[in-house]
């Protein structure tokens, strides 16, 4: 999650990877019974997905 967050400026795919990492952290939080952590991570995942959907690719695939 931290690596993806640090590399977000390099590619829009890192923003999506950060969202996936947050979603996995949310699932982990809920499974271990730490529901506040799960809720916060779910919010971060939603924010990251929204940011990813609004970003334009910067020619990463060229």
mmJSON file of the N, C-alpha and C atoms, coordinates in Angstrom:
{"data_MODEL":{"atom_site":{
"group_PDB":["ATOM","ATOM","ATOM","ATOM","ATOM","ATOM","ATOM","ATOM","ATOM","ATOM","ATOM","ATOM","ATOM","ATOM","ATOM","ATOM","ATOM","ATOM","ATOM","ATOM","ATOM","ATOM","ATOM","ATOM","ATOM","ATOM","ATOM","ATOM","ATOM","ATOM","ATOM","ATOM","ATOM","ATOM","ATOM","ATOM","ATOM","ATOM","ATOM","ATOM","ATOM","ATOM","ATOM","ATOM","ATOM","ATOM","ATOM","ATOM","ATOM","ATOM","ATOM","ATOM","ATOM","ATOM","ATOM","ATOM","ATOM","ATOM","ATOM","ATOM","ATOM","ATOM","ATOM","ATOM","ATOM","ATOM","ATOM","ATOM","ATOM","ATOM","ATOM","ATOM","ATOM","ATOM","ATOM","ATOM","ATOM","ATOM","ATOM","ATOM","ATOM","ATOM","ATOM","ATOM","ATOM","ATOM","ATOM","ATOM","ATOM","ATOM","ATOM","ATOM","ATOM","ATOM","ATOM","ATOM","ATOM","ATOM","ATOM","ATOM","ATOM","ATOM","ATOM","ATOM","ATOM","ATOM","ATOM","ATOM","ATOM","ATOM","ATOM","ATOM","ATOM","ATOM","ATOM","ATOM","ATOM","ATOM","ATOM","ATOM","ATOM","ATOM","ATOM","ATOM","ATOM","ATOM","ATOM","ATOM","ATOM","ATOM","ATOM","ATOM","ATOM","ATOM","ATOM","ATOM","ATOM","ATOM","ATOM","ATOM","ATOM","ATOM","ATOM","ATOM","ATOM","ATOM","ATOM","ATOM","ATOM","ATOM","ATOM","ATOM","ATOM","ATOM","ATOM","ATOM","ATOM","ATOM","ATOM","ATOM","ATOM","ATOM","ATOM","ATOM","ATOM","ATOM","ATOM","ATOM","ATOM","ATOM","ATOM","ATOM","ATOM","ATOM","ATOM","ATOM","ATOM","ATOM","ATOM","ATOM","ATOM","ATOM","ATOM","ATOM","ATOM","ATOM"],
"id":[1,2,3,4,5,6,7,8,9,10,11,12,13,14,15,16,17,18,19,20,21,22,23,24,25,26,27,28,29,30,31,32,33,34,35,36,37,38,39,40,41,42,43,44,45,46,47,48,49,50,51,52,53,54,55,56,57,58,59,60,61,62,63,64,65,66,67,68,69,70,71,72,73,74,75,76,77,78,79,80,81,82,83,84,85,86,87,88,89,90,91,92,93,94,95,96,97,98,99,100,101,102,103,104,105,106,107,108,109,110,111,112,113,114,115,116,117,118,119,120,121,122,123,124,125,126,127,128,129,130,131,132,133,134,135,136,137,138,139,140,141,142,143,144,145,146,147,148,149,150,151,152,153,154,155,156,157,158,159,160,161,162,163,164,165,166,167,168,169,170,171,172,173,174,175,176,177,178,179,180,181,182,183,184,185,186],
"type_symbol":["N","C","C","N","C","C","N","C","C","N","C","C","N","C","C","N","C","C","N","C","C","N","C","C","N","C","C","N","C","C","N","C","C","N","C","C","N","C","C","N","C","C","N","C","C","N","C","C","N","C","C","N","C","C","N","C","C","N","C","C","N","C","C","N","C","C","N","C","C","N","C","C","N","C","C","N","C","C","N","C","C","N","C","C","N","C","C","N","C","C","N","C","C","N","C","C","N","C","C","N","C","C","N","C","C","N","C","C","N","C","C","N","C","C","N","C","C","N","C","C","N","C","C","N","C","C","N","C","C","N","C","C","N","C","C","N","C","C","N","C","C","N","C","C","N","C","C","N","C","C","N","C","C","N","C","C","N","C","C","N","C","C","N","C","C","N","C","C","N","C","C","N","C","C","N","C","C","N","C","C","N","C","C","N","C","C"],
"label_atom_id":["N","CA","C","N","CA","C","N","CA","C","N","CA","C","N","CA","C","N","CA","C","N","CA","C","N","CA","C","N","CA","C","N","CA","C","N","CA","C","N","CA","C","N","CA","C","N","CA","C","N","CA","C","N","CA","C","N","CA","C","N","CA","C","N","CA","C","N","CA","C","N","CA","C","N","CA","C","N","CA","C","N","CA","C","N","CA","C","N","CA","C","N","CA","C","N","CA","C","N","CA","C","N","CA","C","N","CA","C","N","CA","C","N","CA","C","N","CA","C","N","CA","C","N","CA","C","N","CA","C","N","CA","C","N","CA","C","N","CA","C","N","CA","C","N","CA","C","N","CA","C","N","CA","C","N","CA","C","N","CA","C","N","CA","C","N","CA","C","N","CA","C","N","CA","C","N","CA","C","N","CA","C","N","CA","C","N","CA","C","N","CA","C","N","CA","C","N","CA","C","N","CA","C","N","CA","C","N","CA","C","N","CA","C","N","CA","C"],
"label_alt_id":[null,null,null,null,null,null,null,null,null,null,null,null,null,null,null,null,null,null,null,null,null,null,null,null,null,null,null,null,null,null,null,null,null,null,null,null,null,null,null,null,null,null,null,null,null,null,null,null,null,null,null,null,null,null,null,null,null,null,null,null,null,null,null,null,null,null,null,null,null,null,null,null,null,null,null,null,null,null,null,null,null,null,null,null,null,null,null,null,null,null,null,null,null,null,null,null,null,null,null,null,null,null,null,null,null,null,null,null,null,null,null,null,null,null,null,null,null,null,null,null,null,null,null,null,null,null,null,null,null,null,null,null,null,null,null,null,null,null,null,null,null,null,null,null,null,null,null,null,null,null,null,null,null,null,null,null,null,null,null,null,null,null,null,null,null,null,null,null,null,null,null,null,null,null,null,null,null,null,null,null,null,null,null,null,null,null],
"label_comp_id":["UNK","UNK","UNK","UNK","UNK","UNK","UNK","UNK","UNK","UNK","UNK","UNK","UNK","UNK","UNK","UNK","UNK","UNK","UNK","UNK","UNK","UNK","UNK","UNK","UNK","UNK","UNK","UNK","UNK","UNK","UNK","UNK","UNK","UNK","UNK","UNK","UNK","UNK","UNK","UNK","UNK","UNK","UNK","UNK","UNK","UNK","UNK","UNK","UNK","UNK","UNK","UNK","UNK","UNK","UNK","UNK","UNK","UNK","UNK","UNK","UNK","UNK","UNK","UNK","UNK","UNK","UNK","UNK","UNK","UNK","UNK","UNK","UNK","UNK","UNK","UNK","UNK","UNK","UNK","UNK","UNK","UNK","UNK","UNK","UNK","UNK","UNK","UNK","UNK","UNK","UNK","UNK","UNK","UNK","UNK","UNK","UNK","UNK","UNK","UNK","UNK","UNK","UNK","UNK","UNK","UNK","UNK","UNK","UNK","UNK","UNK","UNK","UNK","UNK","UNK","UNK","UNK","UNK","UNK","UNK","UNK","UNK","UNK","UNK","UNK","UNK","UNK","UNK","UNK","UNK","UNK","UNK","UNK","UNK","UNK","UNK","UNK","UNK","UNK","UNK","UNK","UNK","UNK","UNK","UNK","UNK","UNK","UNK","UNK","UNK","UNK","UNK","UNK","UNK","UNK","UNK","UNK","UNK","UNK","UNK","UNK","UNK","UNK","UNK","UNK","UNK","UNK","UNK","UNK","UNK","UNK","UNK","UNK","UNK","UNK","UNK","UNK","UNK","UNK","UNK","UNK","UNK","UNK","UNK","UNK","UNK"],
"label_asym_id":["A","A","A","A","A","A","A","A","A","A","A","A","A","A","A","A","A","A","A","A","A","A","A","A","A","A","A","A","A","A","A","A","A","A","A","A","A","A","A","A","A","A","A","A","A","A","A","A","A","A","A","A","A","A","A","A","A","A","A","A","A","A","A","A","A","A","A","A","A","A","A","A","A","A","A","A","A","A","A","A","A","A","A","A","A","A","A","A","A","A","A","A","A","A","A","A","A","A","A","A","A","A","A","A","A","A","A","A","A","A","A","A","A","A","A","A","A","A","A","A","A","A","A","A","A","A","A","A","A","A","A","A","A","A","A","A","A","A","A","A","A","A","A","A","A","A","A","A","A","A","A","A","A","A","A","A","A","A","A","A","A","A","A","A","A","A","A","A","A","A","A","A","A","A","A","A","A","A","A","A","A","A","A","A","A","A"],
"label_entity_id":["1","1","1","1","1","1","1","1","1","1","1","1","1","1","1","1","1","1","1","1","1","1","1","1","1","1","1","1","1","1","1","1","1","1","1","1","1","1","1","1","1","1","1","1","1","1","1","1","1","1","1","1","1","1","1","1","1","1","1","1","1","1","1","1","1","1","1","1","1","1","1","1","1","1","1","1","1","1","1","1","1","1","1","1","1","1","1","1","1","1","1","1","1","1","1","1","1","1","1","1","1","1","1","1","1","1","1","1","1","1","1","1","1","1","1","1","1","1","1","1","1","1","1","1","1","1","1","1","1","1","1","1","1","1","1","1","1","1","1","1","1","1","1","1","1","1","1","1","1","1","1","1","1","1","1","1","1","1","1","1","1","1","1","1","1","1","1","1","1","1","1","1","1","1","1","1","1","1","1","1","1","1","1","1","1","1"],
"label_seq_id":[1,1,1,2,2,2,3,3,3,4,4,4,5,5,5,6,6,6,7,7,7,8,8,8,9,9,9,10,10,10,11,11,11,12,12,12,13,13,13,14,14,14,15,15,15,16,16,16,17,17,17,18,18,18,19,19,19,20,20,20,21,21,21,22,22,22,23,23,23,24,24,24,25,25,25,26,26,26,27,27,27,28,28,28,29,29,29,30,30,30,31,31,31,32,32,32,33,33,33,34,34,34,35,35,35,36,36,36,37,37,37,38,38,38,39,39,39,40,40,40,41,41,41,42,42,42,43,43,43,44,44,44,45,45,45,46,46,46,47,47,47,48,48,48,49,49,49,50,50,50,51,51,51,52,52,52,53,53,53,54,54,54,55,55,55,56,56,56,57,57,57,58,58,58,59,59,59,60,60,60,61,61,61,62,62,62],
"pdbx_PDB_ins_code":[null,null,null,null,null,null,null,null,null,null,null,null,null,null,null,null,null,null,null,null,null,null,null,null,null,null,null,null,null,null,null,null,null,null,null,null,null,null,null,null,null,null,null,null,null,null,null,null,null,null,null,null,null,null,null,null,null,null,null,null,null,null,null,null,null,null,null,null,null,null,null,null,null,null,null,null,null,null,null,null,null,null,null,null,null,null,null,null,null,null,null,null,null,null,null,null,null,null,null,null,null,null,null,null,null,null,null,null,null,null,null,null,null,null,null,null,null,null,null,null,null,null,null,null,null,null,null,null,null,null,null,null,null,null,null,null,null,null,null,null,null,null,null,null,null,null,null,null,null,null,null,null,null,null,null,null,null,null,null,null,null,null,null,null,null,null,null,null,null,null,null,null,null,null,null,null,null,null,null,null,null,null,null,null,null,null],
"Cartn_x":[0.826,0.0,0.876,1.894,2.766,3.561,4.02,4.778,3.882,2.671,1.733,1.426,1.228,0.938,2.112,3.317,4.506,4.727,4.271,4.503,3.31,2.292,1.098,1.38,2.376,2.685,3.271,3.783,4.42,3.429,2.325,1.369,-0.004,-1.041,-2.389,-2.681,-1.892,-2.084,-1.704,-0.794,-0.44,-1.603,-2.402,-3.592,-4.577,-4.769,-5.648,-5.083,-3.791,-3.172,-3.331,-3.237,-3.46,-4.893,-5.853,-7.254,-7.454,-6.832,-6.942,-6.316,-5.162,-4.504,-5.372,-6.021,-6.92,-8.114,-8.651,-9.788,-9.381,-8.197,-7.716,-7.487,-6.975,-6.813,-8.151,-9.163,-10.503,-11.05,-10.898,-11.356,-10.643,-9.343,-8.567,-9.069,-9.337,-9.838,-11.155,-12.075,-13.361,-13.21,-12.337,-12.158,-11.563,-10.711,-10.11,-10.947,-12.036,-12.932,-12.657,-11.736,-11.412,-12.234,-13.543,-14.436,-14.147,-13.681,-13.374,-12.258,-11.26,-10.182,-10.729,-11.612,-12.212,-13.018,-13.739,-14.538,-13.644,-12.615,-11.703,-11.002,-10.541,-9.867,-10.827,-12.083,-13.08,-13.309,-13.325,-13.476,-12.285,-11.073,-9.874,-9.892,-10.364,-10.447,-11.41,-12.549,-13.534,-12.977,-12.289,-11.677,-10.631,-9.814,-8.771,-9.363,-10.423,-11.068,-11.654,-12.242,-12.789,-11.675,-10.556,-9.424,-8.906,-8.809,-8.311,-9.232,-10.536,-11.476,-11.444,-11.007,-10.934,-9.585,-8.578,-7.256,-7.207,-6.452,-6.219,-4.877,-4.808,-3.51,-2.48,-1.27,-0.191,0.718,0.164,0.992,1.826,1.314,2.06,2.26,1.322,1.406,2.221,2.696,3.469,4.891],
"Cartn_y":[-1.178,0.0,1.25,1.273,2.445,2.652,1.562,1.665,2.218,1.721,2.22,3.691,4.079,5.475,6.372,5.903,6.696,6.827,5.859,5.862,6.358,6.923,7.348,8.374,9.199,10.228,9.617,8.411,7.775,7.206,6.672,6.019,5.966,6.033,5.926,4.518,3.549,2.177,2.033,2.851,2.808,3.3,4.208,4.666,3.505,2.766,1.601,0.534,0.3,-0.679,-0.253,1.048,1.554,1.276,1.458,1.178,-0.291,-1.167,-2.607,-2.949,-2.365,-2.612,-2.123,-0.991,-0.482,-1.409,-1.906,-2.833,-4.111,-4.617,-5.813,-5.529,-4.34,-3.95,-3.858,-3.392,-3.301,-4.689,-5.596,-6.971,-7.57,-7.365,-7.871,-7.277,-5.978,-5.338,-5.923,-6.132,-6.723,-8.165,-8.931,-10.333,-10.487,-9.567,-9.688,-9.008,-8.371,-7.759,-6.298,-5.711,-4.291,-3.489,-3.421,-2.81,-1.333,-0.528,0.87,0.964,0.117,0.072,-0.354,-1.343,-1.81,-0.725,0.065,1.149,2.224,2.62,3.662,3.209,1.985,1.476,1.365,1.024,0.972,2.366,3.371,4.752,5.15,4.829,5.148,4.438,3.203,2.46,3.147,3.592,4.27,5.588,6.326,7.59,7.328,6.306,5.994,5.53,4.744,4.309,5.511,6.423,7.625,8.46,8.609,9.343,8.655,7.327,6.576,6.751,6.735,6.852,8.234,9.229,10.597,10.94,10.109,10.362,9.918,10.639,10.239,9.543,8.465,7.788,8.748,8.605,9.493,8.836,7.962,7.282,6.182,5.553,4.493,3.275,2.997,1.775,1.95,3.154,3.367,2.959],
"Cartn_z":[0.0,0.0,0.0,0.838,0.904,-0.371,-0.967,-2.218,-3.325,-3.398,-4.413,-4.191,-2.95,-2.637,-3.022,-2.744,-3.061,-4.567,-5.342,-6.786,-7.595,-6.954,-7.665,-8.756,-8.583,-9.578,-10.857,-10.774,-11.933,-12.94,-12.443,-13.336,-12.69,-13.517,-12.978,-12.469,-12.894,-12.429,-10.966,-10.464,-9.051,-8.185,-8.707,-7.976,-7.847,-8.928,-8.878,-7.938,-7.985,-7.087,-5.629,-5.366,-4.018,-3.579,-4.485,-4.164,-3.823,-4.586,-4.322,-2.971,-2.683,-1.399,-0.234,-0.406,0.632,0.817,-0.283,-0.192,0.532,0.234,0.931,2.414,2.725,4.126,4.832,4.125,4.691,5.011,4.073,4.303,5.51,5.592,6.716,8.033,8.036,9.247,9.707,8.762,9.125,9.606,8.965,9.342,10.736,11.133,12.463,13.533,13.134,14.098,14.385,13.655,13.83,12.833,13.053,12.081,11.827,12.801,12.451,11.402,11.54,10.55,9.191,9.191,7.948,7.255,8.033,7.459,6.852,7.584,7.091,5.811,5.785,4.59,3.415,3.671,2.6,2.02,2.883,2.409,1.557,2.029,1.243,-0.104,-0.132,-1.39,-2.346,-1.835,-2.686,-3.227,-2.382,-2.824,-3.898,-3.711,-4.683,-6.014,-5.97,-7.214,-7.944,-7.201,-7.832,-8.464,-7.76,-8.328,-9.578,-9.542,-10.694,-11.892,-11.638,-12.751,-13.39,-12.661,-13.199,-13.811,-13.556,-14.138,-15.576,-16.367,-17.746,-17.812,-18.588,-18.737,-19.333,-18.872,-19.321,-20.34,-21.126,-22.13,-21.535,-20.464,-19.797,-20.674,-21.553,-22.351,-23.626,-23.896,-25.129,-24.983],
"occupancy":[1.0,1.0,1.0,1.0,1.0,1.0,1.0,1.0,1.0,1.0,1.0,1.0,1.0,1.0,1.0,1.0,1.0,1.0,1.0,1.0,1.0,1.0,1.0,1.0,1.0,1.0,1.0,1.0,1.0,1.0,1.0,1.0,1.0,1.0,1.0,1.0,1.0,1.0,1.0,1.0,1.0,1.0,1.0,1.0,1.0,1.0,1.0,1.0,1.0,1.0,1.0,1.0,1.0,1.0,1.0,1.0,1.0,1.0,1.0,1.0,1.0,1.0,1.0,1.0,1.0,1.0,1.0,1.0,1.0,1.0,1.0,1.0,1.0,1.0,1.0,1.0,1.0,1.0,1.0,1.0,1.0,1.0,1.0,1.0,1.0,1.0,1.0,1.0,1.0,1.0,1.0,1.0,1.0,1.0,1.0,1.0,1.0,1.0,1.0,1.0,1.0,1.0,1.0,1.0,1.0,1.0,1.0,1.0,1.0,1.0,1.0,1.0,1.0,1.0,1.0,1.0,1.0,1.0,1.0,1.0,1.0,1.0,1.0,1.0,1.0,1.0,1.0,1.0,1.0,1.0,1.0,1.0,1.0,1.0,1.0,1.0,1.0,1.0,1.0,1.0,1.0,1.0,1.0,1.0,1.0,1.0,1.0,1.0,1.0,1.0,1.0,1.0,1.0,1.0,1.0,1.0,1.0,1.0,1.0,1.0,1.0,1.0,1.0,1.0,1.0,1.0,1.0,1.0,1.0,1.0,1.0,1.0,1.0,1.0,1.0,1.0,1.0,1.0,1.0,1.0,1.0,1.0,1.0,1.0,1.0,1.0],
"B_iso_or_equiv":[0.0,0.0,0.0,0.0,0.0,0.0,0.0,0.0,0.0,0.0,0.0,0.0,0.0,0.0,0.0,0.0,0.0,0.0,0.0,0.0,0.0,0.0,0.0,0.0,0.0,0.0,0.0,0.0,0.0,0.0,0.0,0.0,0.0,0.0,0.0,0.0,0.0,0.0,0.0,0.0,0.0,0.0,0.0,0.0,0.0,0.0,0.0,0.0,0.0,0.0,0.0,0.0,0.0,0.0,0.0,0.0,0.0,0.0,0.0,0.0,0.0,0.0,0.0,0.0,0.0,0.0,0.0,0.0,0.0,0.0,0.0,0.0,0.0,0.0,0.0,0.0,0.0,0.0,0.0,0.0,0.0,0.0,0.0,0.0,0.0,0.0,0.0,0.0,0.0,0.0,0.0,0.0,0.0,0.0,0.0,0.0,0.0,0.0,0.0,0.0,0.0,0.0,0.0,0.0,0.0,0.0,0.0,0.0,0.0,0.0,0.0,0.0,0.0,0.0,0.0,0.0,0.0,0.0,0.0,0.0,0.0,0.0,0.0,0.0,0.0,0.0,0.0,0.0,0.0,0.0,0.0,0.0,0.0,0.0,0.0,0.0,0.0,0.0,0.0,0.0,0.0,0.0,0.0,0.0,0.0,0.0,0.0,0.0,0.0,0.0,0.0,0.0,0.0,0.0,0.0,0.0,0.0,0.0,0.0,0.0,0.0,0.0,0.0,0.0,0.0,0.0,0.0,0.0,0.0,0.0,0.0,0.0,0.0,0.0,0.0,0.0,0.0,0.0,0.0,0.0,0.0,0.0,0.0,0.0,0.0,0.0],
"pdbx_formal_charge":[null,null,null,null,null,null,null,null,null,null,null,null,null,null,null,null,null,null,null,null,null,null,null,null,null,null,null,null,null,null,null,null,null,null,null,null,null,null,null,null,null,null,null,null,null,null,null,null,null,null,null,null,null,null,null,null,null,null,null,null,null,null,null,null,null,null,null,null,null,null,null,null,null,null,null,null,null,null,null,null,null,null,null,null,null,null,null,null,null,null,null,null,null,null,null,null,null,null,null,null,null,null,null,null,null,null,null,null,null,null,null,null,null,null,null,null,null,null,null,null,null,null,null,null,null,null,null,null,null,null,null,null,null,null,null,null,null,null,null,null,null,null,null,null,null,null,null,null,null,null,null,null,null,null,null,null,null,null,null,null,null,null,null,null,null,null,null,null,null,null,null,null,null,null,null,null,null,null,null,null,null,null,null,null,null,null],
"auth_seq_id":[1,1,1,2,2,2,3,3,3,4,4,4,5,5,5,6,6,6,7,7,7,8,8,8,9,9,9,10,10,10,11,11,11,12,12,12,13,13,13,14,14,14,15,15,15,16,16,16,17,17,17,18,18,18,19,19,19,20,20,20,21,21,21,22,22,22,23,23,23,24,24,24,25,25,25,26,26,26,27,27,27,28,28,28,29,29,29,30,30,30,31,31,31,32,32,32,33,33,33,34,34,34,35,35,35,36,36,36,37,37,37,38,38,38,39,39,39,40,40,40,41,41,41,42,42,42,43,43,43,44,44,44,45,45,45,46,46,46,47,47,47,48,48,48,49,49,49,50,50,50,51,51,51,52,52,52,53,53,53,54,54,54,55,55,55,56,56,56,57,57,57,58,58,58,59,59,59,60,60,60,61,61,61,62,62,62],
"auth_comp_id":["UNK","UNK","UNK","UNK","UNK","UNK","UNK","UNK","UNK","UNK","UNK","UNK","UNK","UNK","UNK","UNK","UNK","UNK","UNK","UNK","UNK","UNK","UNK","UNK","UNK","UNK","UNK","UNK","UNK","UNK","UNK","UNK","UNK","UNK","UNK","UNK","UNK","UNK","UNK","UNK","UNK","UNK","UNK","UNK","UNK","UNK","UNK","UNK","UNK","UNK","UNK","UNK","UNK","UNK","UNK","UNK","UNK","UNK","UNK","UNK","UNK","UNK","UNK","UNK","UNK","UNK","UNK","UNK","UNK","UNK","UNK","UNK","UNK","UNK","UNK","UNK","UNK","UNK","UNK","UNK","UNK","UNK","UNK","UNK","UNK","UNK","UNK","UNK","UNK","UNK","UNK","UNK","UNK","UNK","UNK","UNK","UNK","UNK","UNK","UNK","UNK","UNK","UNK","UNK","UNK","UNK","UNK","UNK","UNK","UNK","UNK","UNK","UNK","UNK","UNK","UNK","UNK","UNK","UNK","UNK","UNK","UNK","UNK","UNK","UNK","UNK","UNK","UNK","UNK","UNK","UNK","UNK","UNK","UNK","UNK","UNK","UNK","UNK","UNK","UNK","UNK","UNK","UNK","UNK","UNK","UNK","UNK","UNK","UNK","UNK","UNK","UNK","UNK","UNK","UNK","UNK","UNK","UNK","UNK","UNK","UNK","UNK","UNK","UNK","UNK","UNK","UNK","UNK","UNK","UNK","UNK","UNK","UNK","UNK","UNK","UNK","UNK","UNK","UNK","UNK","UNK","UNK","UNK","UNK","UNK","UNK"],
"auth_asym_id":["A","A","A","A","A","A","A","A","A","A","A","A","A","A","A","A","A","A","A","A","A","A","A","A","A","A","A","A","A","A","A","A","A","A","A","A","A","A","A","A","A","A","A","A","A","A","A","A","A","A","A","A","A","A","A","A","A","A","A","A","A","A","A","A","A","A","A","A","A","A","A","A","A","A","A","A","A","A","A","A","A","A","A","A","A","A","A","A","A","A","A","A","A","A","A","A","A","A","A","A","A","A","A","A","A","A","A","A","A","A","A","A","A","A","A","A","A","A","A","A","A","A","A","A","A","A","A","A","A","A","A","A","A","A","A","A","A","A","A","A","A","A","A","A","A","A","A","A","A","A","A","A","A","A","A","A","A","A","A","A","A","A","A","A","A","A","A","A","A","A","A","A","A","A","A","A","A","A","A","A","A","A","A","A","A","A"],
"auth_atom_id":["N","CA","C","N","CA","C","N","CA","C","N","CA","C","N","CA","C","N","CA","C","N","CA","C","N","CA","C","N","CA","C","N","CA","C","N","CA","C","N","CA","C","N","CA","C","N","CA","C","N","CA","C","N","CA","C","N","CA","C","N","CA","C","N","CA","C","N","CA","C","N","CA","C","N","CA","C","N","CA","C","N","CA","C","N","CA","C","N","CA","C","N","CA","C","N","CA","C","N","CA","C","N","CA","C","N","CA","C","N","CA","C","N","CA","C","N","CA","C","N","CA","C","N","CA","C","N","CA","C","N","CA","C","N","CA","C","N","CA","C","N","CA","C","N","CA","C","N","CA","C","N","CA","C","N","CA","C","N","CA","C","N","CA","C","N","CA","C","N","CA","C","N","CA","C","N","CA","C","N","CA","C","N","CA","C","N","CA","C","N","CA","C","N","CA","C","N","CA","C","N","CA","C","N","CA","C","N","CA","C","N","CA","C","N","CA","C"],
"pdbx_PDB_model_num":[1,1,1,1,1,1,1,1,1,1,1,1,1,1,1,1,1,1,1,1,1,1,1,1,1,1,1,1,1,1,1,1,1,1,1,1,1,1,1,1,1,1,1,1,1,1,1,1,1,1,1,1,1,1,1,1,1,1,1,1,1,1,1,1,1,1,1,1,1,1,1,1,1,1,1,1,1,1,1,1,1,1,1,1,1,1,1,1,1,1,1,1,1,1,1,1,1,1,1,1,1,1,1,1,1,1,1,1,1,1,1,1,1,1,1,1,1,1,1,1,1,1,1,1,1,1,1,1,1,1,1,1,1,1,1,1,1,1,1,1,1,1,1,1,1,1,1,1,1,1,1,1,1,1,1,1,1,1,1,1,1,1,1,1,1,1,1,1,1,1,1,1,1,1,1,1,1,1,1,1,1,1,1,1,1,1]
}}}
